[in-house]
Amino acid sequence: MASRSTTNFLDLASGDLLDVPRTPRSLPRVMTVPGIISELDDYGSNDGDSESSSVCRERKIIVANMLPLHAKKDGQSGKWCFSLDEDSLLLQLKNGFSPEMEVIYIGSLKVEIDASEQEEVAQKLFDNFNCVPTFLPSDLQKNFYLGFCKQQLWPLFHYMLPMCPEHGDRFDRQLWQAYVSANKIFADKVMEIINPEEDSVWVHDYHLMVLPTFLRKRYNRVKLGFFLHSPFPSSEIYRTLPVRDEILRGLLNCDLLGFHTFDYARHFLSCCSRMLGLDYESKRGHIGLDYYGRTVYIKILPVGIHMGRLESVMNLPSTFAKVKEIRDQFMGKKLILGIDDMDIFKGISLKLLAVEQLLRQHPALRGKIVLVQIVNPARGSGKDVHEAQKETYLAAERINEAYGSNNYKPVILIDRPVPRFEKTAYYALAECCIVSAVRDGMNLVPYKYIVCRQGTPLMDEAMGLQIGSPRTSMLVVSEFIGCSPSLSGAIRVNPWDIDAVADALELAITIQESEKQLRHEKHYRYVSSHDIGYWSRSFMQDLDRACQDHYSKRCWGIGLGLRFRVVSLSPGFRKLTIDHIVSAYKRTHRRAIFLDYDGTIISQSSIIKTPSPEIISILTTLCNDPCNTVFIVSGRGRSSLGQWFASCEMLGIAAEHGYFIRWGGTSEWETSPLSSDLDWIKIVEPVMKLYTEATDGSCIEPKESALVWHHQDADSDFGSCQAKELLDHLENVLANEPAVVKRGQHIVEVKPQGVSKGLVAEKVLSRMVDSGRPPDFVMCIGDDRSDEDMFESILSTVSSPSLPSAPEIFACTVGRKPSKAKFYLDDTSDVVKLLQCLASSSRPRPRQLPQMRVSFESVF
């Protein structure tokens, strides 16, 4: 029977309900909202389940493609037998949690379970291992994992584009739908067991990148982290993915995103900037992205290894025996070790070419070095894997024929499942370990090699080494793998440069013992202190910190399907209702109305920037009400504003952020006396021209009192970088000038010191008070950063003790976003609709313009 949670919008849209067994009855029922039992519980509230009244405590829910289990069917009983996979990273990360912490795993099994057995198996796995299986249908599993994950995401994330059918599969919409369906099933399983107010969810790797969207849609405040174990490609590669936005938005529905290296994080941030227009900033050492009021934090920390697990394998008798066998086999030879999966990104053939070059250039090394290459079974299948396998064997055969003999083979390929104790023995005996992957998310082989070279007392005894004696190790690692930045003592190479890799191997073999020892000690200190427990503990600590403000803000969801996201804003922030403001408007008699222009009463996306006849009519009606003082406060120049609103005789206009002001249609423009010195323009203009010439797509907008540098049409990353540089440059050269430099959305503006929209609002309100007409109604509507000055100014001015009573204040921003305003309207059409309602409630009577005549000098 399909669980109720699977019947969500995705399934309804596709018309297909997947027959997925629900999670066992013994799981605790949860409350998703205080006092309301989740609709996921269709067993009823009187089922006698004692767990429903138990005290909730925090749990960690680990979600990954595969569960950390081995599965085997008993030949006699026909029953499934399961055991924990002690080598699984998912199991080992529990090392960073307290022993009392309950950890639940959600994922698939590596074997297919018959539908008739699934319910029994699910109960058994939860009771014995705290594991919840997803049981994806076989066709869905194939299209999801072998299809979209392995044939499309995996190559793309490793910088391989399907330029032609022979080199990768083109995007397939059906495979994408399978990916989404599988992610939905995983999310449903989480929803069945989660206590959203207490539990933390940690999702792992590229298989489940849209799962966060489903989970965030159901629980807006869920504590949700994600760690990507693969590389994240540069924006030039990633942007080719047709579903790029959906995946980015899925990841952004998390609270914390983890990457192995800064390069991977930087590529992700670049994609968010270029494709979604999101900027990031560093907040007290933590990188954060503002996403609709939520801060999505970025964590950069490579995963570690489980020291205890590796040391326990080193102490096995089978390991000691294998060490002796290998040492006898390669007596008098220096062992170079490589351990890689068989796939096209591991660079095995490049490694063999480097060994061939080494033997060619250094004949003295022939007969003295051996490369043992352990080839792990391929995780995927296809033409590329077969070609890589064929190339590897041919290269090894060629090298052995050219430089080997009857009793000596310079290259030994071990292409079979190799038990851990045997790998450990090779690690312990190898003089050098080489990883030549052309692209790899992390690769823990170097870490394991370092720990095994350090040894244990029992291993030392078996190898005939003195306990505590100095240890050595040498690493040759590709600069394109995730662990490379953390191994500062390794010899880093470009695996494509065969000569450089050969030279690195020669150096690693011949370098002095004292230097080998120093490099080893440095690496061991890092690896032993940054183990998997440290990694998981650090990630969860940062996740808790990222979620600490969840319940201090109001949240609501917007967007359909995979474009869903949560808007998170301050508790007092709410939509301005027409009934509310019209009611206040009607009962007040001294009103101040401040309106921004672009983005407020005219859409930013509109090609036509002139006000419509409807806008002119509304403003005229508002201005003709003797109770109203109406101002347009804009960054635009006075010539365009004066021309557009010439027919609104009673309308006040503040142009260029208040540098110019006109109190009515027949008044003269007056200039702010605060900053009449504009000589700084001669300094600013050549600097801006320099950046304009260097930044394709940028331009300068000259104003009478300001200069604006626009980079909206430039490359987003380069334009943003240049804007930061220009900001710093101008702040330095204008340090002693009466001008300020401000950065806005795609602009850098230099304007006179002391001039702002906030000052306009402050002085107009003060003048109303001085003239015996203290405002009892103040409305201010704007959409960008410069309007925040008005909101702040209004709130501070009306709290002044000079006012006989506090007016009703309606500071309103356009769009749901963080703001100093207490209200919002969705868009410019809402603004126009509101103004129309206010105009309809006005009492227009002719009044004399001199009543509103105020000298600019007296105000400023």
C-alpha positions in Angstrom: 0.0 0.0 0.0 1.4 3.4 -0.9 2.0 5.7 2.0 -0.2 8.8 2.1 2.9 11.1 1.9 3.7 9.8 -1.5 0.5 11.2 -2.9 2.0 14.7 -3.3 2.0 17.1 -6.1 4.7 15.4 -8.0 2.9 12.1 -8.2 -0.4 13.7 -9.0 1.3 15.6 -11.8 2.8 12.5 -13.3 -0.3 10.5 -12.8 1.6 7.6 -11.3 1.4 6.4 -7.7 4.4 4.3 -6.9 3.8 1.3 -4.7 6.2 2.0 -1.9 5.7 0.4 1.5 5.3 2.7 4.4 7.7 2.9 7.3 7.1 0.3 10.0 4.3 1.0 12.6 6.7 1.0 15.5 8.2 4.4 14.5 7.0 7.2 16.7 4.2 9.5 15.5 5.2 13.1 15.5 3.6 16.5 15.6 4.5 18.7 12.6 2.8 21.8 14.1 2.4 22.2 17.9 -1.0 20.7 18.9 -1.7 19.3 15.4 -1.0 15.6 14.6 0.7 15.2 11.3 -1.5 14.0 8.4 1.2 11.5 7.7 -0.2 9.4 10.6 -3.1 7.6 9.2 -3.3 5.1 12.0 -5.4 7.2 14.2 -4.8 8.9 17.5 -6.2 6.0 19.6 -4.0 3.2 18.4 -2.5 2.6 21.8 1.0 3.5 20.7 2.8 4.5 23.9 5.5 6.3 21.9 3.1 9.0 20.9 3.3 10.5 24.4 7.0 10.0 24.9 9.3 13.0 25.4 10.8 14.1 22.1 14.6 14.4 21.9 16.8 15.4 19.1 17.8 12.8 16.5 20.1 12.9 13.5 18.6 11.6 10.3 21.2 10.7 7.8 19.9 10.4 4.2 22.0 9.0 1.4 21.6 6.9 -1.7 22.7 3.7 -0.1 22.3 2.4 3.5 25.5 1.4 5.4 24.5 -2.3 5.2 25.6 -5.5 3.7 22.8 -7.8 2.5 22.9 -11.5 1.8 20.1 -14.1 1.4 20.4 -17.3 3.4 20.5 -20.2 1.0 18.6 -22.6 3.3 16.0 -20.5 4.9 15.5 -18.0 2.1 15.6 -15.2 4.6 17.5 -12.0 4.1 20.5 -11.5 6.5 21.9 -8.0 7.1 25.0 -6.7 8.7 26.6 -3.2 9.2 29.1 -2.0 6.6 31.9 -1.0 9.0 33.8 0.7 6.2 30.9 3.0 5.3 31.5 6.7 5.8 27.8 7.1 6.9 28.3 4.6 9.7 31.7 6.0 10.7 30.4 9.6 11.0 28.6 8.6 14.2 32.0 8.9 15.8 31.4 12.6 16.0 28.2 12.3 17.9 27.6 11.6 21.6 26.9 7.9 22.4 23.4 8.8 23.5 22.5 10.4 20.2 20.0 8.4 18.1 21.0 8.2 14.5 18.5 7.0 11.8 19.6 6.2 8.3 17.4 6.5 5.2 18.5 5.0 1.9 18.3 2.1 -0.6 19.7 -1.4 -0.3 22.3 -2.7 -2.7 20.0 -5.7 -3.4 16.5 -5.9 -4.8 13.9 -7.0 -2.3 10.7 -8.7 -3.6 7.6 -6.7 -2.9 6.1 -9.5 -0.7 9.1 -9.3 1.6 9.6 -5.5 1.8 7.4 -4.9 4.8 9.1 -7.6 6.9 12.5 -6.4 5.8 11.7 -2.8 6.6 10.6 -3.7 10.1 13.7 -5.8 10.6 16.1 -3.1 9.4 14.5 -0.5 11.6 14.4 -2.6 14.7 18.0 -3.9 14.4 19.9 -1.2 12.6 17.8 2.1 12.8 17.7 2.0 9.0 14.7 2.9 6.9 14.9 1.5 3.3 13.3 3.3 0.4 12.7 0.3 -1.9 12.7 2.1 -5.2 11.1 0.1 -8.0 13.7 -1.5 -10.2 13.0 0.6 -13.3 13.0 3.8 -11.3 16.2 2.7 -9.6 17.9 2.1 -12.9 16.8 5.4 -14.5 17.6 7.3 -11.3 21.0 5.9 -10.4 22.5 4.3 -13.6 20.7 6.8 -15.7 20.6 10.4 -14.5 23.1 10.2 -11.7 25.9 8.2 -13.4 25.4 9.1 -17.1 24.5 12.8 -16.7 25.4 14.3 -13.3 28.6 12.3 -12.6 30.3 13.2 -15.9 29.1 16.8 -15.8 30.3 17.3 -12.2 33.7 15.9 -13.3 33.9 18.4 -16.2 32.9 16.1 -19.0 30.4 17.5 -21.5 28.4 15.3 -24.0 29.8 17.1 -27.0 28.8 14.1 -29.2 26.9 10.8 -28.6 30.2 8.9 -28.4 31.3 11.0 -25.4 28.5 10.8 -22.9 24.7 10.8 -23.0 22.7 13.9 -23.8 20.1 15.3 -21.4 17.1 13.0 -21.1 13.9 14.4 -19.6 12.7 10.9 -18.6 15.8 10.3 -16.6 15.4 13.7 -14.9 11.8 12.8 -14.0 13.1 9.5 -12.5 15.7 11.5 -10.5 12.9 13.8 -9.1 10.6 10.8 -8.4 13.4 9.0 -6.5 14.2 12.2 -4.5 10.5 12.5 -3.7 10.4 9.0 -2.3 13.4 9.6 -0.1 11.8 12.8 1.1 8.6 11.0 1.9 10.5 8.5 4.1 12.1 11.4 6.0 8.6 12.9 6.5 7.3 9.7 7.9 9.8 9.6 10.8 10.9 13.2 11.4 10.0 15.3 14.4 10.6 18.6 12.5 11.1 20.8 15.6 13.8 18.6 17.2 15.5 16.4 14.5 18.3 17.4 12.2 18.5 16.1 8.7 21.8 15.6 6.9 21.6 14.7 3.2 24.6 13.3 1.4 25.8 13.7 -2.2 24.7 14.5 -5.7 22.1 11.7 -5.8 19.7 13.8 -3.7 20.0 17.4 -4.6 16.3 18.2 -5.0 15.2 16.3 -1.9 15.7 19.5 0.2 12.9 21.3 -1.8 10.3 18.6 -1.0 11.4 18.6 2.7 11.4 22.4 3.0 8.0 22.6 1.3 6.5 20.3 4.0 8.4 21.8 7.0 9.5 25.4 6.5 11.8 25.4 9.6 13.4 22.0 9.3 17.1 21.8 10.3 18.6 20.7 7.0 22.2 20.2 5.9 23.7 18.8 2.7 27.3 17.7 1.9 28.5 17.2 -1.6 31.1 14.5 -1.8 31.9 15.1 -5.5 33.4 18.1 -7.2 31.1 21.0 -8.1 32.0 22.2 -11.7 32.7 25.8 -12.8 29.7 27.8 -14.0 30.8 27.4 -17.6 30.3 23.7 -17.3 27.3 23.6 -14.9 25.3 26.2 -16.8 24.9 23.7 -19.7 22.6 21.5 -17.5 19.0 22.2 -18.6 17.7 21.8 -15.1 20.4 23.9 -13.5 18.1 26.3 -11.7 16.0 23.5 -10.1 19.1 21.8 -8.7 20.6 25.1 -7.4 17.3 26.0 -5.7 17.1 22.5 -4.2 20.5 23.0 -2.6 19.6 26.5 -1.5 16.6 25.1 0.4 19.2 23.8 2.9 20.5 25.7 5.9 24.1 24.5 5.5 25.9 23.3 2.4 29.3 21.5 2.8 32.1 21.2 0.2 35.5 19.5 0.4 37.4 22.5 -1.0 37.1 26.2 -1.5 37.3 25.7 -5.3 34.1 23.6 -5.2 32.3 26.1 -3.0 33.5 29.0 -5.2 32.1 27.4 -8.3 28.7 26.9 -6.5 28.7 30.5 -5.4 29.6 31.6 -8.9 26.7 29.6 -10.3 24.3 31.2 -7.8 25.5 34.6 -8.7 25.4 34.1 -12.5 22.2 32.1 -12.7 20.1 33.3 -9.8 21.6 36.8 -9.2 22.6 36.0 -5.6 25.5 37.6 -3.8 27.4 36.1 -0.9 29.3 37.7 2.0 31.5 36.5 4.8 29.9 36.9 8.2 32.4 36.5 11.1 34.4 34.0 9.1 31.4 32.1 7.7 30.3 32.4 4.1 26.6 33.1 3.8 24.1 33.5 0.9 21.0 35.6 1.5 18.2 33.6 -0.1 14.8 35.3 0.4 15.6 36.3 3.9 17.2 33.0 4.9 20.9 32.8 5.2 22.3 29.7 3.6 25.7 29.0 5.0 28.6 27.4 3.2 31.0 25.1 5.0 34.4 24.1 3.6 35.9 21.1 5.3 37.3 17.9 3.7 36.1 14.6 5.2 38.5 12.5 7.3 39.0 8.8 8.0 38.1 6.7 10.9 41.4 6.2 12.7 40.2 3.5 15.0 38.8 1.4 12.2 42.0 1.5 10.2 44.2 0.8 13.2 42.1 -2.2 14.1 42.6 -3.6 10.7 46.4 -3.0 11.0 46.4 -5.2 14.2 44.7 -8.2 12.5 46.8 -11.4 12.2 45.8 -11.6 8.6 47.4 -8.2 8.0 50.6 -9.3 9.7 50.8 -12.4 7.5 50.1 -10.4 4.3 52.8 -7.8 5.2 55.3 -10.6 5.5 54.2 -12.1 2.2 54.4 -8.8 0.3 57.8 -7.9 1.9 59.3 -11.2 0.8 57.8 -10.9 -2.7 59.3 -7.4 -3.3 62.5 -7.8 -1.3 65.1 -5.3 -2.5 62.6 -3.2 -4.5 60.9 0.1 -3.7 57.1 -0.2 -3.8 55.0 2.5 -5.4 51.3 2.1 -4.7 48.2 3.2 -6.5 44.6 2.3 -5.4 41.8 3.5 -7.7 38.3 2.7 -9.0 38.2 1.7 -12.6 36.7 4.8 -14.2 37.8 7.4 -16.7 38.5 10.1 -14.1 41.0 8.2 -12.0 43.9 8.7 -14.4 45.2 5.2 -14.1 46.5 5.2 -17.7 48.2 8.5 -17.1 49.9 7.1 -14.1 51.2 4.1 -16.1 52.5 6.5 -18.8 54.4 8.4 -16.1 56.0 5.2 -14.8 56.9 4.2 -18.4 58.6 7.6 -18.8 60.4 7.2 -15.5 61.9 3.9 -16.5 62.8 5.3 -19.9 64.6 8.3 -18.5 66.3 6.5 -15.5 67.6 3.1 -16.6 69.2 2.7 -13.1 65.7 2.4 -11.6 64.8 -0.7 -13.7 64.6 -3.7 -11.5 64.5 -1.5 -8.4 60.9 0.0 -8.4 57.5 -1.7 -8.8 54.2 0.0 -9.2 51.4 -2.0 -7.6 48.1 -0.8 -9.0 45.0 -2.1 -7.2 41.9 -1.6 -9.3 38.7 -1.4 -7.4 35.6 -2.6 -9.3 33.9 0.1 -11.4 30.9 1.7 -9.8 29.2 2.4 -13.1 29.1 0.7 -16.5 29.3 1.7 -20.1 31.6 2.2 -23.1 33.9 4.6 -21.2 34.7 2.2 -18.4 35.5 -0.6 -20.9 37.8 1.7 -22.9 39.6 2.8 -19.7 40.0 -0.8 -18.6 41.4 -1.8 -22.0 43.8 1.1 -22.1 45.1 0.3 -18.6 45.8 -3.4 -19.5 47.5 -2.5 -22.8 49.8 0.1 -21.1 50.7 -2.3 -18.3 51.5 -5.1 -20.8 53.6 -2.8 -22.9 55.7 -1.5 -19.9 56.3 -5.0 -18.6 57.4 -6.2 -22.0 59.8 -3.3 -22.5 61.3 -3.0 -19.1 60.5 -6.3 -17.3 62.1 -9.7 -17.2 61.3 -13.2 -16.2 61.5 -12.5 -12.5 60.7 -8.8 -12.6 57.5 -6.8 -13.6 57.6 -3.1 -13.1 53.8 -2.9 -13.1 51.5 -5.3 -11.3 47.8 -4.9 -11.8 45.5 -6.4 -9.1 42.1 -6.3 -10.8 40.0 -8.2 -8.3 38.1 -7.5 -5.0 40.9 -6.8 -2.5 40.1 -7.3 1.2 40.9 -4.4 3.5 43.7 -6.2 5.4 45.5 -6.7 2.1 45.2 -3.1 1.1 46.4 -2.1 4.6 49.5 -4.3 4.1 50.3 -2.6 0.8 49.8 0.8 2.4 52.2 0.0 5.2 55.0 -1.2 2.9 54.8 1.3 0.1 57.6 3.8 -0.2 55.4 6.1 -2.2 51.7 6.5 -2.9 50.5 8.1 -6.1 47.0 9.4 -6.9 46.8 10.8 -10.4 43.0 11.4 -10.8 42.1 14.0 -13.4 39.1 15.0 -11.2 38.0 13.6 -7.9 35.8 14.9 -5.2 38.0 13.9 -2.2 39.9 10.6 -2.4 40.9 9.3 1.0 43.7 7.0 -0.3 46.5 9.4 0.8 45.0 9.7 4.3 44.9 5.9 4.7 48.4 5.6 3.4 49.7 8.1 5.9 48.0 6.4 8.9 49.2 2.9 7.8 52.8 4.2 7.4 52.6 5.5 11.0 51.7 2.0 12.1 50.7 0.6 15.5 52.9 -1.1 18.2 51.6 -4.5 17.1 52.2 -3.7 13.4 55.7 -2.5 14.2 56.5 -5.7 16.0 55.2 -7.7 13.0 57.4 -5.7 10.6 60.4 -5.9 12.9 60.5 -2.1 13.5 61.5 -0.4 16.7 58.4 1.1 18.5 58.6 4.9 18.3 61.2 5.0 15.6 60.8 7.8 12.9 58.3 7.1 10.2 58.4 8.2 6.6 55.9 8.5 3.7 55.9 10.2 0.3 52.8 11.3 -1.6 52.5 12.3 -5.3 49.0 13.7 -5.7 47.0 15.3 -8.5 46.2 18.9 -7.9 42.7 18.1 -9.1 41.6 16.0 -6.2 39.8 17.3 -3.1 42.4 16.2 -0.5 45.3 18.0 -2.3 44.9 21.3 -0.5 45.1 19.7 2.9 48.4 17.8 2.1 50.9 20.6 1.9 53.8 18.3 2.2 52.8 16.2 -0.9 54.3 16.6 -4.3 51.4 18.1 -6.3 51.3 17.4 -10.0 49.3 18.0 -13.1 48.4 14.4 -14.1 48.2 15.4 -17.7 51.9 16.4 -17.7 53.5 13.0 -18.0 57.1 14.4 -17.7 56.2 16.3 -14.5 54.6 13.2 -12.9 57.7 11.1 -13.8 60.0 13.7 -12.3 57.8 13.7 -9.1 58.0 10.0 -8.8 61.8 10.1 -9.2 62.0 12.8 -6.5 59.7 10.9 -4.1 61.9 7.8 -4.4 65.3 9.5 -4.1 64.6 12.3 -1.6 66.5 12.3 1.7 65.0 10.3 4.6 65.0 13.3 6.9 62.7 15.2 4.5 60.4 12.2 4.1 60.2 12.1 7.9 59.3 15.8 8.2 56.6 15.5 5.4 55.1 12.4 7.1 55.0 14.0 10.5 53.2 17.1 9.1 50.6 15.0 7.3 50.0 12.6 10.2 49.3 15.5 12.6 46.7 16.8 10.2 45.1 13.5 9.3 44.9 12.3 13.0 43.4 15.5 14.2 40.9 16.0 11.3 39.4 12.5 11.4 35.8 11.7 10.4 34.6 12.4 13.9 36.0 15.9 13.8 34.3 16.4 10.3 30.8 15.2 11.4 31.0 17.0 14.7 32.1 20.3 13.1 29.4 20.0 10.4 26.6 19.5 12.9 27.8 22.3 15.1 27.7 24.7 12.2 24.2 23.3 11.2 22.9 24.1 14.7 24.4 27.6 14.5 22.8 28.1 11.0 19.4 27.1 12.4 19.4 29.1 15.6 17.2 31.9 14.2 14.6 29.6 12.7 11.8 30.4 15.2 12.6 34.1 15.5 11.3 34.9 12.0 8.1 34.4 10.1 8.3 31.9 7.3 6.1 31.2 4.3 6.6 29.3 1.1 6.3 30.7 -2.4 6.9 29.2 -5.9 5.5 26.1 -7.5 7.1 22.6 -7.9 10.9 22.6 -7.8 11.0 26.4 -7.7 9.6 26.4 -4.2 11.5 28.4 -1.6 10.8 29.8 1.8 10.7 33.6 2.6 11.9 34.3 6.1 11.4 37.7 7.5 11.1 39.5 10.9 7.9 38.7 12.9 6.5 42.2 12.6 6.8 42.2 8.8 3.5 41.7 7.0 1.6 42.6 3.9 0.0 46.0 3.8 -3.8 45.5 3.4 -5.8 48.1 1.6 -8.6 48.0 4.2 -6.1 48.7 7.0 -4.5 51.7 5.4 -7.7 53.2 3.9 -9.3 53.1 7.4 -6.3 55.0 8.8 -6.3 57.4 5.8 -9.9 58.3 6.3 -9.6 59.1 10.0 -6.5 61.3 9.7 -6.2 64.9 8.5 -2.4 65.7 8.2 -0.9 63.2 5.9 2.6 62.9 4.5 3.1 60.5 1.5 6.6 59.7 0.1 6.8 57.6 -3.0 9.9 56.2 -4.8 9.6 56.1 -8.6 11.5 53.3 -10.3 10.5 49.9 -9.0 7.7 51.4 -6.9 5.1 53.0 -9.1 6.9 52.0 -12.4 8.2 48.5 -12.8 12.0 48.0 -13.1 11.4 45.7 -16.0 9.3 48.1 -18.0 10.9 49.5 -21.1 8.6 52.6 -20.9 9.8 54.6 -18.0 7.3 57.5 -18.3 4.3 57.5 -15.9 1.0 56.3 -17.4 -2.0 58.6 -17.5 -3.5 56.4 -14.7 -0.5 57.3 -12.4 -0.8 61.0 -13.3 -4.5 61.0 -12.5 -4.0 59.2 -9.1 -1.2 61.5 -8.0 -3.2 64.6 -9.0 -6.1 63.4 -7.0 -4.0 62.7 -3.9 -2.2 66.1 -4.2 -5.5 68.0 -4.5 -6.6 66.8 -1.1 -5.6 69.6 1.3 -4.9 67.1 4.0 -2.0 65.6 1.9 1.6 66.4 1.4 2.8 64.2 -1.5 6.4 63.8 -2.6 8.1 61.8 -5.3 11.6 61.0 -3.9 13.8 59.5 -6.7 17.4 59.1 -7.8 16.4 60.2 -11.3 17.4 63.6 -12.7 15.2 66.7 -12.2 14.7 67.3 -15.9 12.9 64.0 -16.6 10.9 64.1 -13.4 9.9 67.7 -13.8 8.8 67.0 -17.4 6.8 63.8 -16.6 4.9 65.3 -13.6 4.4 68.9 -14.9 0.6 68.5 -14.8 0.7 67.6 -11.1 0.9 71.1 -9.8 0.7 70.3 -6.1 3.2 67.4 -6.2 6.6 67.8 -4.5 9.6 66.3 -6.2 13.0 65.4 -4.7 15.4 64.5 -7.5 18.8 62.9 -7.4 18.1 61.5 -3.9 17.2 65.0 -2.7 20.0 67.1 -4.1 17.3 69.0 -6.0 13.8 69.7 -4.7 10.7 71.3 -6.0 7.7 72.0 -3.8 5.1 72.2 -6.6 4.7 72.4 -10.3 5.1 76.2 -10.5 8.0 76.3 -8.1 11.6 76.7 -9.0 14.1 73.9 -8.4 16.2 74.5 -5.4 19.6 73.0 -4.7 20.7 71.5 -1.4 23.1 73.9 0.4 24.7 71.0 2.3 27.1 70.1 -0.5 27.4 72.7 -3.2 31.0 71.8 -4.0 31.0 69.3 -6.9 34.7 69.6 -7.8 35.1 65.9 -6.8 33.4 65.0 -10.1 36.6 65.8 -11.9 38.4 63.2 -9.8 35.7 60.5 -10.1 35.0 60.7 -13.9 38.4 59.6 -15.1 38.5 56.7 -12.6 35.1 55.5 -13.7 36.1 55.8 -17.4 39.1 53.6 -16.6 36.9 50.9 -15.2 34.4 51.3 -18.0 37.1 50.7 -20.6 38.3 47.6 -18.7 34.8 46.1 -18.1 32.9 45.2 -21.2 29.2 45.9 -20.8 29.6 48.7 -18.2 28.7 52.4 -18.6 28.6 55.7 -16.8 25.4 57.6 -16.2 26.2 61.3 -15.5 23.9 63.3 -13.3 24.0 66.9 -12.3 25.1 66.1 -8.7 26.3 62.5 -9.1 28.0 59.9 -11.3 26.7 56.3 -11.5 28.7 53.3 -12.9 26.4 50.6 -14.2 27.6 47.0 -14.6 24.2 45.2 -15.2 25.1 44.2 -18.7 28.7 43.1 -17.8 29.7 39.5 -16.9 28.1 39.0 -13.5 31.2 37.8 -11.7 33.7 40.2 -13.4 31.2 43.1 -13.0 30.8 42.4 -9.3 34.5 42.1 -8.8 35.2 45.3 -10.6 32.4 47.1 -8.6 34.2 46.1 -5.4 37.5 47.3 -6.7 35.9 50.6 -7.9 34.3 51.1 -4.6 37.6 50.8 -2.8 39.4 52.9 -5.4 36.9 55.8 -5.1 36.8 55.7 -1.3 40.5 56.1 -1.3 40.7 59.0 -3.7 37.7 60.7 -2.2 38.8 60.4 1.4 39.1 64.2 1.9 36.3 65.2 -0.5 32.6 66.1 0.4 31.3 63.0 -1.5 30.2 59.5 -0.5 30.4 56.3 -2.5 27.5 53.8 -2.4 27.1 50.4 -4.0 23.7 49.3 -5.1 22.2 46.6 -7.3 24.5 46.5 -10.3 25.7 50.1 -9.7 28.4 52.1 -7.9 27.2 55.7 -7.3 29.1 58.7 -6.0 27.0 61.6 -4.7 27.4 64.6 -2.5 27.9 64.1 1.2 24.9 64.6 3.4 22.3 64.0 0.6 19.9 61.1 1.0 16.2 60.3 0.6 16.1 59.9 4.4 17.1 63.5 4.9 14.3 64.6 2.5 11.7 62.8 4.5 13.1 64.0 7.8 13.1 67.7 6.8 9.6 67.6 5.2 8.2 66.0 8.4 10.0 68.5 10.5 8.7 71.4 8.4 5.1 70.1 8.9 5.6 70.1 12.6 7.1 73.7 12.6 4.2 75.0 10.5 1.7 73.7 13.1 0.6 70.7 11.0 2.3 67.7 12.7 1.5 64.6 10.7 -0.9 62.1 12.0 -0.4 59.7 9.0 2.9 59.0 7.3 3.2 56.6 4.3 6.5 55.8 2.6 6.8 53.2 -0.2 10.1 52.2 -1.9 11.9 49.2 -3.2 15.7 49.5 -3.0 18.5 50.3 -0.6 18.3 54.1 -0.9 14.6 53.8 0.3 15.8 52.1 3.5 17.1 55.6 4.5 13.6 56.9 4.2 12.1 54.1 6.3 14.8 54.6 9.0 14.4 58.4 9.0 10.6 58.3 9.3 10.7 55.9 12.2 13.2 58.1 14.1 11.6 61.4 13.2 8.0 60.4 14.3 9.4 59.2 17.7 10.6 62.7 18.4 9.1 64.3 21.6 8.2 67.4 19.5 5.2 65.6 18.1 2.1 65.9 20.2 1.1 62.4 19.4 2.5 59.5 17.4 1.2 59.3 13.9 0.2 56.2 12.1 3.2 55.0 10.1 3.1 52.9 7.0 6.7 52.2 5.9 6.3 49.7 3.0 8.8 48.0 0.8 8.0 46.5 -2.6 8.7 42.8 -2.6 9.0 40.3 0.3 12.6 40.8 1.4 14.5 41.9 4.5 13.8 45.6 5.2 13.5 48.2 7.8 9.9 48.7 6.7 7.2 47.0 8.7 5.0 46.3 5.6 5.4 45.0 2.1 3.5 44.9 -1.2 4.2 42.3 -3.7 4.8 44.4 -6.8 4.2 47.8 -8.5 0.7 46.8 -9.5 -0.2 46.4 -5.8 1.3 49.8 -5.2 -0.8 51.4 -7.9 -3.9 49.6 -6.7 -3.3 50.9 -3.1 -2.8 54.5 -4.3 -6.0 54.2 -6.4 -7.9 53.3 -3.3 -6.4 56.1 -1.3 -7.3 58.5 -4.2 -10.9 57.3 -4.1 -11.0 58.1 -0.4 -9.6 61.6 -0.8 -11.6 64.8 -0.6 -10.1 67.0 -3.4 -10.8 70.7 -2.9 -8.9 73.5 -4.6 -6.2 74.9 -2.5 -3.6 77.7 -3.0 -0.1 76.5 -3.9 1.5 79.1 -1.6 0.3 77.1 1.3 2.8 74.4 0.4 5.5 76.8 -0.6 8.6 76.1 1.7 12.0 77.4 0.9 14.6 74.7 0.4 17.1 76.8 2.5 14.7 76.9 5.5 14.4 73.1 5.3 18.1 72.3 5.0 
